[in-house]
C-alpha cells in the first residue's frame, strides 16, 4: 500500500468524522475533512453504541420498549444535534417547494420549515419509533440498532464523491469532495462492521441501501444539480429508516 493510502487510516480522521457528524467534543483536523470521510461509519458506530448503552439501561430499569424507542431517537438527536433531520426537512421543502434550481436552493437555505419538511420529519420519526420499538422486543436489538446507525452513514462519502456541489459555499462545499478510494473504504468498513453485527443479512440490506442511494443521487442531480450538506443528511435519514424497517 502506498504512503498516501496509509495516510487515510489515521486516528485524526476518526476524530474529525466524529466532530463533523456529532456534537461530541473531540479534537478535529478539518483540513482533512474530505479524506476523513472514510470514517463516517465509525461516527455512526459511536452514536449507535452510546444510544444502545443508554437504552439498555432504561430497559434494565423496566421501561417499556415503546418508551425506550422514543429515548433512542431523542439520544441520537442530542448526539448529532439533529443535523441529519434538518437536512431531511430542508430537502423535502426545497425539492418540492420550488419550481427551479435557484429557488429550491433558496428554500433549502431558509431557516424556516415548511409543510413538506414538517411532514417528512413526522413520517421519519414515526417509522423509526415503530421499527425501533419492535426491535427492542427481540434478543438481537443491541447489535441490530448499532449496525443500522453505522450503515446509514456509509453512503454519504459516495454521494460527496459522485455528485458536484450544488452551491459554491456551505458545509458540504467546505468539506471538499473525497476521492473514490475514500468512498469505497467507507462502504467496505461499514459492510465489515455490519457482517460482524448482523451476519449475512447485511448483504441484502446493503443492496437495498445502494439502490436507494442511487435513486436519491439521481433525484438530487435533477432537482438542484448536485449535492449539499442537506442532501447528505437526508440520505442518512432515508437509509436509517430503510434499514430499521427492513430488519424489523
C-alpha positions as CSV (number, residue, x, y, z in Angstrom):
1,X,0.0,0.0,0.0
2,X,1.4,3.4,-0.9
3,X,2.1,6.1,1.6
4,X,-0.9,8.3,0.6
5,X,-3.2,5.3,1.1
6,X,-1.9,4.7,4.6
7,X,-2.5,8.3,5.4
8,X,-6.2,7.7,5.1
9,X,-6.1,5.4,8.1
10,X,-5.4,7.8,11.0
11,X,-6.9,8.3,14.4
12,X,-7.2,12.0,13.5
13,X,-9.6,11.1,10.6
14,X,-11.9,9.3,13.1
15,X,-11.9,12.3,15.4
16,X,-12.6,14.6,12.5
17,X,-15.6,12.5,11.4
18,X,-17.0,12.3,14.9
19,X,-16.6,16.1,15.2
20,X,-18.3,16.7,11.8
21,X,-21.3,14.3,12.3
22,X,-21.9,14.7,16.0
23,X,-21.9,17.2,18.9
24,X,-19.3,15.1,20.8
25,X,-16.4,17.5,21.7
26,X,-13.3,15.9,20.1
27,X,-10.3,17.5,18.5
28,X,-10.6,17.6,14.7
29,X,-8.3,18.1,11.8
30,X,-10.7,20.0,9.5
31,X,-8.0,20.4,6.8
32,X,-8.5,16.7,6.1
33,X,-12.3,16.8,6.1
34,X,-12.7,15.2,2.7
35,X,-10.1,12.5,3.3
36,X,-11.6,11.6,6.7
37,X,-14.9,10.7,5.2
38,X,-13.9,7.1,5.2
39,X,-14.6,7.1,9.0
40,X,-18.2,8.4,8.7
41,X,-19.5,4.9,9.5
42,X,-17.4,4.9,12.7
43,X,-19.1,8.1,13.8
44,X,-22.4,6.2,13.3
45,X,-20.9,3.4,15.3
46,X,-20.2,5.8,18.2
47,X,-23.7,7.2,18.1
48,X,-25.2,3.7,18.0
49,X,-23.1,2.4,20.9
50,X,-23.8,5.3,23.2
51,X,-27.5,5.2,22.4
52,X,-27.7,1.4,22.8
53,X,-26.0,1.6,26.2
54,X,-28.4,4.3,27.4
55,X,-31.5,2.5,26.1
56,X,-30.2,-0.8,27.5
57,X,-30.0,0.9,30.9
58,X,-33.6,2.1,30.5
59,X,-34.8,-1.4,29.6
60,X,-33.0,-2.8,32.7
61,X,-34.9,-0.2,34.8
62,X,-38.1,-1.6,33.4
63,X,-39.1,0.9,30.8
64,X,-41.4,-0.3,28.1
65,X,-39.9,-0.9,24.7
66,X,-42.2,1.8,23.2
67,X,-41.0,4.4,25.6
68,X,-37.3,3.3,25.3
69,X,-37.6,3.6,21.5
70,X,-38.5,7.3,22.0
71,X,-35.5,7.8,24.1
72,X,-33.3,6.1,21.5
73,X,-34.4,8.7,18.9
74,X,-34.0,11.5,21.5
75,X,-30.5,10.3,22.3
76,X,-29.4,10.2,18.7
77,X,-30.9,13.7,18.1
78,X,-28.9,15.1,21.1
79,X,-25.7,13.4,20.0
80,X,-25.9,14.6,16.4
81,X,-27.6,18.0,17.0
82,X,-30.4,16.9,14.7
83,X,-28.2,17.8,11.7
84,X,-29.4,14.9,9.6
85,X,-33.1,15.6,10.5
86,X,-32.5,19.2,9.5
87,X,-31.2,18.0,6.1
88,X,-34.2,15.8,5.5
89,X,-36.6,18.7,6.3
90,X,-34.7,21.2,4.1
91,X,-34.6,18.8,1.2
92,X,-38.3,18.0,1.4
93,X,-39.2,21.7,1.5
94,X,-36.7,22.6,-1.3
95,X,-37.2,19.7,-3.7
96,X,-41.0,20.0,-3.8
97,X,-41.5,23.6,-2.7
98,X,-39.6,25.2,-5.7
99,X,-40.0,25.1,-9.4
100,X,-36.4,25.8,-10.4
101,X,-32.9,25.1,-9.1
102,X,-32.2,28.5,-7.7
103,X,-35.5,28.7,-5.8
104,X,-35.1,25.2,-4.4
105,X,-31.7,26.1,-3.1
106,X,-33.0,29.3,-1.6
107,X,-35.8,27.4,0.2
108,X,-33.3,24.8,1.5
109,X,-31.1,27.6,2.9
110,X,-34.1,29.2,4.7
111,X,-34.1,28.5,8.4
112,X,-37.9,28.3,8.5
113,X,-39.5,24.9,7.9
114,X,-42.5,24.4,5.6
115,X,-45.3,21.8,5.3
116,X,-43.2,19.3,3.3
117,X,-40.4,19.5,5.9
118,X,-42.7,19.0,8.8
119,X,-44.4,16.0,7.2
120,X,-41.1,14.4,6.3
121,X,-39.9,14.7,9.9
122,X,-43.2,13.3,11.3
123,X,-43.2,10.3,8.9
124,X,-39.5,9.7,9.6
125,X,-39.7,9.8,13.3
126,X,-42.9,7.7,13.4
127,X,-41.4,5.0,11.2
128,X,-38.2,4.9,13.3
129,X,-40.2,4.8,16.5
130,X,-42.3,1.9,15.5
131,X,-39.4,-0.1,14.0
132,X,-37.1,0.5,17.0
133,X,-39.9,-0.4,19.4
134,X,-40.3,-3.7,17.5
135,X,-36.6,-4.4,17.5
136,X,-36.3,-3.7,21.2
137,X,-38.5,-6.7,21.9
138,X,-36.0,-9.0,20.1
139,X,-32.9,-10.6,21.5
140,X,-30.5,-9.0,19.0
141,X,-31.8,-5.4,19.2
142,X,-28.5,-4.1,20.6
143,X,-26.4,-5.2,17.6
144,X,-29.1,-4.5,15.0
145,X,-29.6,-0.9,16.0
146,X,-25.8,-0.2,16.2
147,X,-25.4,-1.7,12.7
148,X,-28.1,0.4,11.2
149,X,-26.6,3.6,12.6
150,X,-23.3,2.6,11.2
151,X,-24.5,1.5,7.7
152,X,-26.7,4.6,7.3
153,X,-23.7,6.9,7.2
154,X,-21.6,4.8,4.7
155,X,-23.3,6.2,1.6
156,X,-22.5,9.9,2.4
157,X,-18.9,9.8,1.1
158,X,-20.2,8.1,-2.1
159,X,-22.7,11.0,-2.7
160,X,-20.0,13.5,-1.9
161,X,-17.7,11.9,-4.5
162,X,-20.2,11.2,-7.2
163,X,-22.2,14.5,-7.3
164,X,-20.8,18.0,-7.8
165,X,-21.5,20.7,-5.3
166,X,-24.9,22.4,-5.9
167,X,-23.5,25.6,-4.3
168,X,-20.2,27.3,-4.2
169,X,-20.4,27.6,-0.4
170,X,-21.9,25.8,2.5
171,X,-20.9,22.9,4.8
172,X,-20.6,20.2,2.1
173,X,-18.6,22.5,-0.2
174,X,-16.2,23.5,2.7
175,X,-15.5,19.8,3.3
176,X,-14.5,19.1,-0.3
177,X,-15.1,16.0,-2.4
178,X,-13.4,12.8,-1.2
179,X,-11.6,10.6,-3.7
180,X,-13.1,7.3,-4.9
181,X,-10.9,5.2,-2.6
182,X,-12.2,7.1,0.4
183,X,-15.8,6.5,-0.6
184,X,-15.1,2.8,-1.2
185,X,-13.3,2.4,2.1
186,X,-16.3,3.9,3.9
187,X,-18.6,1.3,2.3
188,X,-16.2,-1.5,2.9
189,X,-15.8,-0.6,6.5
190,X,-19.5,-0.3,7.1
191,X,-20.0,-3.7,5.4
192,X,-17.4,-5.4,7.6
193,X,-19.0,-4.0,10.7
194,X,-22.4,-5.0,9.5
195,X,-21.3,-8.5,8.8
196,X,-19.9,-8.8,12.3
197,X,-23.0,-7.4,14.0
198,X,-25.8,-8.8,11.7
199,X,-24.3,-11.7,9.7
200,X,-25.0,-12.3,6.0
201,X,-28.4,-10.5,6.1
202,X,-26.3,-7.3,5.8
203,X,-25.7,-8.1,2.2
204,X,-29.4,-7.8,1.4
205,X,-29.5,-4.6,3.4
206,X,-26.5,-3.2,1.5
207,X,-28.1,-3.8,-1.8
208,X,-31.3,-2.0,-0.8
209,X,-29.4,0.9,0.6
210,X,-27.3,1.1,-2.5
211,X,-30.3,1.3,-4.8
212,X,-31.9,3.9,-2.5
213,X,-28.7,6.0,-2.5
214,X,-28.6,5.8,-6.3
215,X,-32.2,7.0,-6.6
216,X,-31.6,9.8,-4.1
217,X,-28.5,10.8,-6.0
218,X,-30.4,11.0,-9.3
219,X,-33.2,13.0,-7.6
220,X,-30.7,15.5,-6.2
221,X,-29.0,15.9,-9.5
222,X,-32.3,16.6,-11.3
223,X,-33.7,18.9,-8.6
224,X,-30.6,21.0,-7.7
225,X,-27.8,19.9,-9.9
226,X,-25.7,18.2,-7.3
227,X,-25.3,17.7,-3.6
228,X,-25.3,19.8,-0.4
229,X,-25.0,19.1,3.3
230,X,-28.8,18.8,3.4
231,X,-28.7,16.1,0.7
232,X,-26.2,14.2,2.7
233,X,-28.3,14.5,5.9
234,X,-31.4,13.4,4.0
235,X,-29.6,10.4,2.6
236,X,-28.6,9.3,6.0
237,X,-32.1,9.6,7.3
238,X,-33.7,7.7,4.4
239,X,-31.2,4.9,4.8
240,X,-31.7,4.8,8.5
241,X,-35.5,4.4,8.1
242,X,-35.0,1.8,5.4
243,X,-32.5,-0.2,7.5
244,X,-34.7,-0.2,10.6
245,X,-37.9,-1.2,8.6
246,X,-36.0,-4.0,6.8
247,X,-34.6,-5.5,9.9
248,X,-37.7,-5.1,11.9
